[in-house]
């Protein structure tokens, strides 16, 4: 009887891990799309002033 309970717990843990990994894949896909959209928007002039990583001090 203990063996069946352990087997059931193992199945539940593996199922839960698989479900969690599926959700993480969807989250990663959405973040990738947002990241690519951010590059596209900045490429079209969405960024303010361009080159905002370097600040305003240009020698």
PQR file with spaces between the fields and no chain letter, atoms N, CA, C, O and H, PARSE charges and radii, in Angstrom:
ATOM       1  N    UNK     1       0.821   -1.198    0.000 -0.4000 1.5000
ATOM       2  CA   UNK     1       0.000    0.000    0.000 -0.0000 2.0000
ATOM       3  C    UNK     1       0.867    1.265    0.000  0.5500 1.7000
ATOM       4  O    UNK     1       0.554    2.232   -0.695 -0.5500 1.4000
ATOM       5  N    UNK     2       1.939    1.259    0.767 -0.4000 1.5000
ATOM       6  CA   UNK     2       2.856    2.403    0.796 -0.0000 2.0000
ATOM       7  C    UNK     2       3.464    2.622   -0.589  0.5500 1.7000
ATOM       8  O    UNK     2       3.650    3.758   -1.027 -0.5500 1.4000
ATOM       9  H    UNK     2       2.194    0.474    1.332  0.4000 1.0000
ATOM      10  N    UNK     3       3.769    1.521   -1.267 -0.4000 1.5000
ATOM      11  CA   UNK     3       4.362    1.623   -2.602 -0.0000 2.0000
ATOM      12  C    UNK     3       3.415    2.347   -3.566  0.5500 1.7000
ATOM      13  O    UNK     3       3.860    3.165   -4.372 -0.5500 1.4000
ATOM      14  H    UNK     3       3.619    0.599   -0.912  0.4000 1.0000
ATOM      15  N    UNK     4       2.116    2.050   -3.488 -0.4000 1.5000
ATOM      16  CA   UNK     4       1.144    2.713   -4.357 -0.0000 2.0000
ATOM      17  C    UNK     4       1.049    4.200   -4.048  0.5500 1.7000
ATOM      18  O    UNK     4       0.928    5.017   -4.961 -0.5500 1.4000
ATOM      19  H    UNK     4       1.755    1.386   -2.834  0.4000 1.0000
ATOM      20  N    UNK     5       1.102    4.554   -2.778 -0.4000 1.5000
ATOM      21  CA   UNK     5       1.042    5.967   -2.397 -0.0000 2.0000
ATOM      22  C    UNK     5       2.277    6.705   -2.899  0.5500 1.7000
ATOM      23  O    UNK     5       2.168    7.819   -3.411 -0.5500 1.4000
ATOM      24  H    UNK     5       1.200    3.890   -2.037  0.4000 1.0000
ATOM      25  N    UNK     6       3.450    6.093   -2.755 -0.4000 1.5000
ATOM      26  CA   UNK     6       4.681    6.712   -3.255 -0.0000 2.0000
ATOM      27  C    UNK     6       4.652    6.860   -4.779  0.5500 1.7000
ATOM      28  O    UNK     6       5.098    7.867   -5.330 -0.5500 1.4000
ATOM      29  H    UNK     6       3.539    5.188   -2.339  0.4000 1.0000
ATOM      30  N    UNK     7       4.122    5.839   -5.441 -0.4000 1.5000
ATOM      31  CA   UNK     7       4.015    5.902   -6.897 -0.0000 2.0000
ATOM      32  C    UNK     7       3.059    7.017   -7.320  0.5500 1.7000
ATOM      33  O    UNK     7       3.334    7.747   -8.272 -0.5500 1.4000
ATOM      34  H    UNK     7       3.760    5.021   -4.994  0.4000 1.0000
ATOM      35  N    UNK     8       1.937    7.145   -6.614 -0.4000 1.5000
ATOM      36  CA   UNK     8       0.991    8.209   -6.916 -0.0000 2.0000
ATOM      37  C    UNK     8       1.607    9.584   -6.674  0.5500 1.7000
ATOM      38  O    UNK     8       1.416   10.500   -7.474 -0.5500 1.4000
ATOM      39  H    UNK     8       1.713    6.552   -5.841  0.4000 1.0000
ATOM      40  N    UNK     9       2.342    9.729   -5.577 -0.4000 1.5000
ATOM      41  CA   UNK     9       3.020   11.004   -5.304 -0.0000 2.0000
ATOM      42  C    UNK     9       4.051   11.317   -6.375  0.5500 1.7000
ATOM      43  O    UNK     9       4.169   12.465   -6.803 -0.5500 1.4000
ATOM      44  H    UNK     9       2.497    8.984   -4.928  0.4000 1.0000
ATOM      45  N    UNK    10       4.797   10.313   -6.813 -0.4000 1.5000
ATOM      46  CA   UNK    10       5.790   10.517   -7.868 -0.0000 2.0000
ATOM      47  C    UNK    10       5.122   10.961   -9.163  0.5500 1.7000
ATOM      48  O    UNK    10       5.623   11.851   -9.851 -0.5500 1.4000
ATOM      49  H    UNK    10       4.701    9.380   -6.466  0.4000 1.0000
ATOM      50  N    UNK    11       3.999   10.345   -9.494 -0.4000 1.5000
ATOM      51  CA   UNK    11       3.271   10.727  -10.708 -0.0000 2.0000
ATOM      52  C    UNK    11       2.771   12.165  -10.596  0.5500 1.7000
ATOM      53  O    UNK    11       2.864   12.932  -11.555 -0.5500 1.4000
ATOM      54  H    UNK    11       3.592    9.622   -8.935  0.4000 1.0000
ATOM      55  N    UNK    12       2.243   12.531   -9.433 -0.4000 1.5000
ATOM      56  CA   UNK    12       1.757   13.892   -9.244 -0.0000 2.0000
ATOM      57  C    UNK    12       2.888   14.916   -9.339  0.5500 1.7000
ATOM      58  O    UNK    12       2.702   15.991   -9.909 -0.5500 1.4000
ATOM      59  H    UNK    12       2.167   11.908   -8.654  0.4000 1.0000
ATOM      60  N    UNK    13       4.049   14.593   -8.788 -0.4000 1.5000
ATOM      61  CA   UNK    13       5.188   15.517   -8.855 -0.0000 2.0000
ATOM      62  C    UNK    13       5.663   15.678  -10.290  0.5500 1.7000
ATOM      63  O    UNK    13       5.933   16.793  -10.736 -0.5500 1.4000
ATOM      64  H    UNK    13       4.200   13.719   -8.325  0.4000 1.0000
ATOM      65  N    UNK    14       5.765   14.563  -11.018 -0.4000 1.5000
ATOM      66  CA   UNK    14       6.217   14.638  -12.407 -0.0000 2.0000
ATOM      67  C    UNK    14       5.200   15.399  -13.257  0.5500 1.7000
ATOM      68  O    UNK    14       5.583   16.198  -14.111 -0.5500 1.4000
ATOM      69  H    UNK    14       5.545   13.657  -10.656  0.4000 1.0000
ATOM      70  N    UNK    15       3.916   15.159  -13.031 -0.4000 1.5000
ATOM      71  CA   UNK    15       2.879   15.884  -13.770 -0.0000 2.0000
ATOM      72  C    UNK    15       2.939   17.375  -13.448  0.5500 1.7000
ATOM      73  O    UNK    15       2.833   18.208  -14.348 -0.5500 1.4000
ATOM      74  H    UNK    15       3.604   14.510  -12.336  0.4000 1.0000
ATOM      75  N    UNK    16       3.105   17.711  -12.191 -0.4000 1.5000
ATOM      76  CA   UNK    16       3.194   19.113  -11.793 -0.0000 2.0000
ATOM      77  C    UNK    16       4.408   19.790  -12.403  0.5500 1.7000
ATOM      78  O    UNK    16       4.326   20.938  -12.838 -0.5500 1.4000
ATOM      79  H    UNK    16       3.192   17.034  -11.459  0.4000 1.0000
ATOM      80  N    UNK    17       5.540   19.085  -12.438 -0.4000 1.5000
ATOM      81  CA   UNK    17       6.750   19.648  -13.040 -0.0000 2.0000
ATOM      82  C    UNK    17       6.547   19.861  -14.538  0.5500 1.7000
ATOM      83  O    UNK    17       6.959   20.886  -15.081 -0.5500 1.4000
ATOM      84  H    UNK    17       5.607   18.152  -12.085  0.4000 1.0000
ATOM      85  N    UNK    18       5.923   18.911  -15.199 -0.4000 1.5000
ATOM      86  CA   UNK    18       5.662   19.054  -16.634 -0.0000 2.0000
ATOM      87  C    UNK    18       4.721   20.202  -16.927  0.5500 1.7000
ATOM      88  O    UNK    18       4.915   20.939  -17.893 -0.5500 1.4000
ATOM      89  H    UNK    18       5.588   18.078  -14.758  0.4000 1.0000
ATOM      90  N    UNK    19       3.694   20.358  -16.091 -0.4000 1.5000
ATOM      91  CA   UNK    19       2.748   21.456  -16.265 -0.0000 2.0000
ATOM      92  C    UNK    19       3.440   22.794  -16.056  0.5500 1.7000
ATOM      93  O    UNK    19       3.203   23.745  -16.800 -0.5500 1.4000
ATOM      94  H    UNK    19       3.536   19.759  -15.306  0.4000 1.0000
ATOM      95  N    UNK    20       4.297   22.865  -15.039 -0.4000 1.5000
ATOM      96  CA   UNK    20       5.041   24.094  -14.765 -0.0000 2.0000
ATOM      97  C    UNK    20       5.975   24.423  -15.922  0.5500 1.7000
ATOM      98  O    UNK    20       6.089   25.585  -16.311 -0.5500 1.4000
ATOM      99  H    UNK    20       4.489   22.092  -14.434  0.4000 1.0000
ATOM     100  N    UNK    21       6.635   23.432  -16.467 -0.4000 1.5000
ATOM     101  CA   UNK    21       7.544   23.680  -17.587 -0.0000 2.0000
ATOM     102  C    UNK    21       6.768   24.166  -18.811  0.5500 1.7000
ATOM     103  O    UNK    21       7.262   25.007  -19.562 -0.5500 1.4000
ATOM     104  H    UNK    21       6.543   22.488  -16.150  0.4000 1.0000
ATOM     105  N    UNK    22       5.560   23.644  -19.016 -0.4000 1.5000
ATOM     106  CA   UNK    22       4.740   24.094  -20.142 -0.0000 2.0000
ATOM     107  C    UNK    22       4.399   25.574  -19.975  0.5500 1.7000
ATOM     108  O    UNK    22       4.464   26.341  -20.936 -0.5500 1.4000
ATOM     109  H    UNK    22       5.159   22.961  -18.405  0.4000 1.0000
ATOM     110  N    UNK    23       4.038   25.974  -18.762 -0.4000 1.5000
ATOM     111  CA   UNK    23       3.717   27.380  -18.504 -0.0000 2.0000
ATOM     112  C    UNK    23       4.953   28.252  -18.723  0.5500 1.7000
ATOM     113  O    UNK    23       4.857   29.340  -19.290 -0.5500 1.4000
ATOM     114  H    UNK    23       3.986   25.351  -17.981  0.4000 1.0000
ATOM     115  N    UNK    24       6.118   27.767  -18.270 -0.4000 1.5000
ATOM     116  CA   UNK    24       7.335   28.556  -18.450 -0.0000 2.0000
ATOM     117  C    UNK    24       7.691   28.719  -19.919  0.5500 1.7000
ATOM     118  O    UNK    24       8.227   29.757  -20.309 -0.5500 1.4000
ATOM     119  H    UNK    24       6.196   26.883  -17.809  0.4000 1.0000
ATOM     120  N    UNK    25       7.402   27.705  -20.752 -0.4000 1.5000
ATOM     121  CA   UNK    25       7.646   27.834  -22.191 -0.0000 2.0000
ATOM     122  C    UNK    25       6.750   28.915  -22.786  0.5500 1.7000
ATOM     123  O    UNK    25       7.198   29.695  -23.627 -0.5500 1.4000
ATOM     124  H    UNK    25       6.967   26.862  -20.435  0.4000 1.0000
ATOM     125  N    UNK    26       5.482   28.967  -22.355 -0.4000 1.5000
ATOM     126  CA   UNK    26       4.576   29.996  -22.859 -0.0000 2.0000
ATOM     127  C    UNK    26       5.032   31.377  -22.420  0.5500 1.7000
ATOM     128  O    UNK    26       4.997   32.318  -23.214 -0.5500 1.4000
ATOM     129  H    UNK    26       5.118   28.333  -21.673  0.4000 1.0000
ATOM     130  N    UNK    27       5.461   31.517  -21.166 -0.4000 1.5000
ATOM     131  CA   UNK    27       5.954   32.805  -20.670 -0.0000 2.0000
ATOM     132  C    UNK    27       7.190   33.236  -21.456  0.5500 1.7000
ATOM     133  O    UNK    27       7.318   34.406  -21.818 -0.5500 1.4000
ATOM     134  H    UNK    27       5.489   30.752  -20.522  0.4000 1.0000
ATOM     135  N    UNK    28       8.101   32.297  -21.723 -0.4000 1.5000
ATOM     136  CA   UNK    28       9.309   32.615  -22.488 -0.0000 2.0000
ATOM     137  C    UNK    28       8.954   33.054  -23.911  0.5500 1.7000
ATOM     138  O    UNK    28       9.576   33.972  -24.447 -0.5500 1.4000
ATOM     139  H    UNK    28       7.997   31.347  -21.430  0.4000 1.0000
ATOM     140  N    UNK    29       7.969   32.412  -24.519 -0.4000 1.5000
ATOM     141  CA   UNK    29       7.564   32.789  -25.873 -0.0000 2.0000
ATOM     142  C    UNK    29       6.971   34.200  -25.894  0.5500 1.7000
ATOM     143  O    UNK    29       7.264   34.981  -26.799 -0.5500 1.4000
ATOM     144  H    UNK    29       7.464   31.667  -24.083  0.4000 1.0000
ATOM     145  N    UNK    30       6.144   34.527  -24.907 -0.4000 1.5000
ATOM     146  CA   UNK    30       5.544   35.866  -24.843 -0.0000 2.0000
ATOM     147  C    UNK    30       6.629   36.916  -24.626  0.5500 1.7000
ATOM     148  O    UNK    30       6.605   37.968  -25.265 -0.5500 1.4000
ATOM     149  H    UNK    30       5.906   33.893  -24.171  0.4000 1.0000
ATOM     150  N    UNK    31       7.581   36.643  -23.731 -0.4000 1.5000
ATOM     151  CA   UNK    31       8.661   37.599  -23.489 -0.0000 2.0000
ATOM     152  C    UNK    31       9.534   37.788  -24.726  0.5500 1.7000
ATOM     153  O    UNK    31      10.002   38.895  -24.990 -0.5500 1.4000
ATOM     154  H    UNK    31       7.601   35.788  -23.212  0.4000 1.0000
ATOM     155  N    UNK    32       9.754   36.720  -25.481 -0.4000 1.5000
ATOM     156  CA   UNK    32      10.530   36.830  -26.714 -0.0000 2.0000
ATOM     157  C    UNK    32       9.813   37.734  -27.721  0.5500 1.7000
ATOM     158  O    UNK    32      10.446   38.568  -28.369 -0.5500 1.4000
ATOM     159  H    UNK    32       9.374   35.820  -25.266  0.4000 1.0000
ATOM     160  N    UNK    33       8.504   37.571  -27.852 -0.4000 1.5000
ATOM     161  CA   UNK    33       7.742   38.416  -28.775 -0.0000 2.0000
ATOM     162  C    UNK    33       7.803   39.872  -28.327  0.5500 1.7000
ATOM     163  O    UNK    33       7.978   40.765  -29.157 -0.5500 1.4000
ATOM     164  H    UNK    33       7.989   36.893  -27.326  0.4000 1.0000
ATOM     165  N    UNK    34       7.661   40.124  -27.026 -0.4000 1.5000
ATOM     166  CA   UNK    34       7.742   41.507  -26.530 -0.0000 2.0000
ATOM     167  C    UNK    34       9.129   42.100  -26.750  0.5500 1.7000
ATOM     168  O    UNK    34       9.257   43.284  -27.065 -0.5500 1.4000
ATOM     169  H    UNK    34       7.519   39.399  -26.352  0.4000 1.0000
ATOM     170  N    UNK    35      10.159   41.289  -26.587 -0.4000 1.5000
ATOM     171  CA   UNK    35      11.526   41.757  -26.784 -0.0000 2.0000
ATOM     172  C    UNK    35      11.754   42.140  -28.242  0.5500 1.7000
ATOM     173  O    UNK    35      12.339   43.183  -28.533 -0.5500 1.4000
ATOM     174  H    UNK    35      10.055   40.327  -26.331  0.4000 1.0000
ATOM     175  N    UNK    36      11.287   41.291  -29.158 -0.4000 1.5000
ATOM     176  CA   UNK    36      11.439   41.582  -30.590 -0.0000 2.0000
ATOM     177  C    UNK    36      10.616   42.813  -30.965  0.5500 1.7000
ATOM     178  O    UNK    36      11.063   43.633  -31.768 -0.5500 1.4000
ATOM     179  H    UNK    36      10.811   40.444  -28.922  0.4000 1.0000
ATOM     180  N    UNK    37       9.419   42.951  -30.392 -0.4000 1.5000
ATOM     181  CA   UNK    37       8.596   44.131  -30.667 -0.0000 2.0000
ATOM     182  C    UNK    37       9.277   45.387  -30.144  0.5500 1.7000
ATOM     183  O    UNK    37       9.173   46.448  -30.759 -0.5500 1.4000
ATOM     184  H    UNK    37       9.056   42.285  -29.740  0.4000 1.0000
ATOM     185  N    UNK    38       9.967   45.282  -29.026 -0.4000 1.5000
ATOM     186  CA   UNK    38      10.699   46.431  -28.493 -0.0000 2.0000
ATOM     187  C    UNK    38      11.814   46.865  -29.425  0.5500 1.7000
ATOM     188  O    UNK    38      12.023   48.060  -29.628 -0.5500 1.4000
ATOM     189  H    UNK    38      10.052   44.420  -28.526  0.4000 1.0000
ATOM     190  N    UNK    39      12.533   45.905  -29.994 -0.4000 1.5000
ATOM     191  CA   UNK    39      13.570   46.257  -30.964 -0.0000 2.0000
ATOM     192  C    UNK    39      12.960   46.902  -32.202  0.5500 1.7000
ATOM     193  O    UNK    39      13.525   47.852  -32.742 -0.5500 1.4000
ATOM     194  H    UNK    39      12.363   44.933  -29.829  0.4000 1.0000
ATOM     195  N    UNK    40      11.823   46.403  -32.656 -0.4000 1.5000
ATOM     196  CA   UNK    40      11.184   46.954  -33.846 -0.0000 2.0000
ATOM     197  C    UNK    40      10.695   48.372  -33.583  0.5500 1.7000
ATOM     198  O    UNK    40      10.838   49.244  -34.440 -0.5500 1.4000
ATOM     199  H    UNK    40      11.364   45.631  -32.217  0.4000 1.0000
ATOM     200  N    UNK    41      10.122   48.612  -32.411 -0.4000 1.5000
ATOM     201  CA   UNK    41       9.630   49.949  -32.084 -0.0000 2.0000
ATOM     202  C    UNK    41      10.785   50.940  -31.946  0.5500 1.7000
ATOM     203  O    UNK    41      10.676   52.089  -32.373 -0.5500 1.4000
ATOM     204  H    UNK    41      10.006   47.904  -31.714  0.4000 1.0000
ATOM     205  N    UNK    42      11.880   50.496  -31.355 -0.4000 1.5000
ATOM     206  CA   UNK    42      13.024   51.393  -31.206 -0.0000 2.0000
ATOM     207  C    UNK    42      13.656   51.671  -32.567  0.5500 1.7000
ATOM     208  O    UNK    42      14.159   52.769  -32.808 -0.5500 1.4000
ATOM     209  H    UNK    42      11.968   49.562  -31.009  0.4000 1.0000
ATOM     210  N    UNK    43      13.633   50.688  -33.449 -0.4000 1.5000
ATOM     211  CA   UNK    43      14.201   50.876  -34.780 -0.0000 2.0000
ATOM     212  C    UNK    43      13.414   51.875  -35.608  0.5500 1.7000
ATOM     213  O    UNK    43      13.974   52.523  -36.493 -0.5500 1.4000
ATOM     214  H    UNK    43      13.225   49.796  -33.253  0.4000 1.0000
ATOM     215  N    UNK    44      12.113   52.011  -35.333 -0.4000 1.5000
ATOM     216  CA   UNK    44      11.258   52.944  -36.066 -0.0000 2.0000
ATOM     217  C    UNK    44      11.229   54.331  -35.444  0.5500 1.7000
ATOM     218  O    UNK    44      10.429   55.171  -35.854 -0.5500 1.4000
ATOM     219  H    UNK    44      11.657   51.485  -34.615  0.4000 1.0000
ATOM     220  N    UNK    45      12.068   54.581  -34.481 -0.4000 1.5000
ATOM     221  CA   UNK    45      12.071   55.892  -33.844 -0.0000 2.0000
ATOM     222  C    UNK    45      11.272   55.911  -32.558  0.5500 1.7000
ATOM     223  O    UNK    45      10.948   56.983  -32.047 -0.5500 1.4000
ATOM     224  H    UNK    45      12.718   53.898  -34.147  0.4000 1.0000
ATOM     225  N    UNK    46      10.952   54.756  -32.031 -0.4000 1.5000
ATOM     226  CA   UNK    46      10.214   54.701  -30.777 -0.0000 2.0000
ATOM     227  C    UNK    46      11.054   55.148  -29.597  0.5500 1.7000
ATOM     228  O    UNK    46      10.520   55.617  -28.593 -0.5500 1.4000
ATOM     229  H    UNK    46      11.215   53.885  -32.446  0.4000 1.0000
ATOM     230  N    UNK    47      12.379   55.003  -29.713 -0.4000 1.5000
ATOM     231  CA   UNK    47      13.263   55.434  -28.643 -0.0000 2.0000
ATOM     232  C    UNK    47      13.388   56.946  -28.636  0.5500 1.7000
ATOM     233  O    UNK    47      13.430   57.563  -29.701 -0.5500 1.4000
ATOM     234  H    UNK    47      12.813   54.621  -30.529  0.4000 1.0000
ATOM     235  N    UNK    48      13.448   57.553  -27.471 -0.4000 1.5000
ATOM     236  CA   UNK    48      13.536   59.007  -27.389 -0.0000 2.0000
ATOM     237  C    UNK    48      14.976   59.481  -27.627  0.5500 1.7000
ATOM     238  O    UNK    48      15.868   59.153  -26.844 -0.5500 1.4000
ATOM     239  H    UNK    48      13.413   57.052  -26.606  0.4000 1.0000
ATOM     240  N    UNK    49      15.203   60.216  -28.654 -0.4000 1.5000
ATOM     241  CA   UNK    49      16.501   60.812  -28.888 -0.0000 2.0000
ATOM     242  C    UNK    49      17.544   59.856  -29.448  0.5500 1.7000
ATOM     243  O    UNK    49      18.625   60.301  -29.835 -0.5500 1.4000
ATOM     244  H    UNK    49      14.479   60.483  -29.290  0.4000 1.0000
ATOM     245  N    UNK    50      17.272   58.607  -29.502 -0.4000 1.5000
ATOM     246  CA   UNK    50      18.222   57.639  -30.038 -0.0000 2.0000
ATOM     247  C    UNK    50      19.467   57.523  -29.189  0.5500 1.7000
ATOM     248  O    UNK    50      19.889   58.520  -28.603 -0.5500 1.4000
ATOM     249  H    UNK    50      16.394   58.245  -29.188  0.4000 1.0000
ATOM     250  N    UNK    51      20.055   56.391  -29.097 -0.4000 1.5000
ATOM     251  CA   UNK    51      21.272   56.183  -28.332 -0.0000 2.0000
ATOM     252  C    UNK    51      21.100   56.491  -26.862  0.5500 1.7000
ATOM     253  O    UNK    51      22.000   57.074  -26.258 -0.5500 1.4000
ATOM     254  H    UNK    51      19.712   55.581  -29.573  0.4000 1.0000
ATOM     255  N    UNK    52      20.007   56.133  -26.276 -0.4000 1.5000
ATOM     256  CA   UNK    52      19.729   56.509  -24.897 -0.0000 2.0000
ATOM     257  C    UNK    52      20.603   55.777  -23.900  0.5500 1.7000
ATOM     258  O    UNK    52      20.595   56.116  -22.717 -0.5500 1.4000
ATOM     259  H    UNK    52      19.275   55.659  -26.766  0.4000 1.0000
ATOM     260  N    UNK    53      21.350   54.791  -24.340 -0.4000 1.5000
ATOM     261  CA   UNK    53      22.228   54.065  -23.426 -0.0000 2.0000
ATOM     262  C    UNK    53      23.440   54.899  -23.027  0.5500 1.7000
ATOM     263  O    UNK    53      24.045   54.661  -21.982 -0.5500 1.4000
ATOM     264  H    UNK    53      21.356   54.516  -25.301  0.4000 1.0000
ATOM     265  N    UNK    54      23.786   55.851  -23.836 -0.4000 1.5000
ATOM     266  CA   UNK    54      25.016   56.619  -23.591 -0.0000 2.0000
ATOM     267  C    UNK    54      24.780   57.929  -22.874  0.5500 1.7000
ATOM     268  O    UNK    54      25.738   58.609  -22.508 -0.5500 1.4000
ATOM     269  H    UNK    54      23.295   56.045  -24.686  0.4000 1.0000
ATOM     270  N    UNK    55      23.543   58.296  -22.666 -0.4000 1.5000
ATOM     271  CA   UNK    55      23.262   59.539  -21.954 -0.0000 2.0000
ATOM     272  C    UNK    55      23.422   60.758  -22.837  0.5500 1.7000
ATOM     273  O    UNK    55      23.482   60.642  -24.061 -0.5500 1.4000
ATOM     274  H    UNK    55      22.764   57.743  -22.964  0.4000 1.0000
ATOM     275  N    UNK    56      23.493   61.945  -22.210 -0.4000 1.5000
ATOM     276  CA   UNK    56      23.566   63.202  -22.965 -0.0000 2.0000
ATOM     277  C    UNK    56      24.977   63.757  -23.074  0.5500 1.7000
ATOM     278  O    UNK    56      25.216   64.660  -23.875 -0.5500 1.4000
ATOM     279  H    UNK    56      23.444   62.040  -21.216  0.4000 1.0000
ATOM     280  N    UNK    57      25.906   63.250  -22.301 -0.4000 1.5000
ATOM     281  CA   UNK    57      27.264   63.812  -22.350 -0.0000 2.0000
ATOM     282  C    UNK    57      28.007   63.261  -23.555  0.5500 1.7000
ATOM     283  O    UNK    57      28.467   62.119  -23.548 -0.5500 1.4000
ATOM     284  H    UNK    57      25.712   62.516  -21.650  0.4000 1.0000
ATOM     285  N    UNK    58      28.118   64.082  -24.588 -0.4000 1.5000
ATOM     286  CA   UNK    58      28.815   63.650  -25.807 -0.0000 2.0000
ATOM     287  C    UNK    58      30.034   64.515  -26.080  0.5500 1.7000
ATOM     288  O    UNK    58      30.210   65.019  -27.189 -0.5500 1.4000
ATOM     289  H    UNK    58      27.745   65.009  -24.595  0.4000 1.0000
ATOM     290  N    UNK    59      30.840   64.680  -25.108 -0.4000 1.5000
ATOM     291  CA   UNK    59      32.104   65.353  -25.270 -0.0000 2.0000
ATOM     292  C    UNK    59      32.052   66.718  -25.737  0.5500 1.7000
ATOM     293  O    UNK    59      33.093   67.355  -25.899 -0.5500 1.4000
ATOM     294  H    UNK    59      30.697   64.270  -24.207  0.4000 1.0000
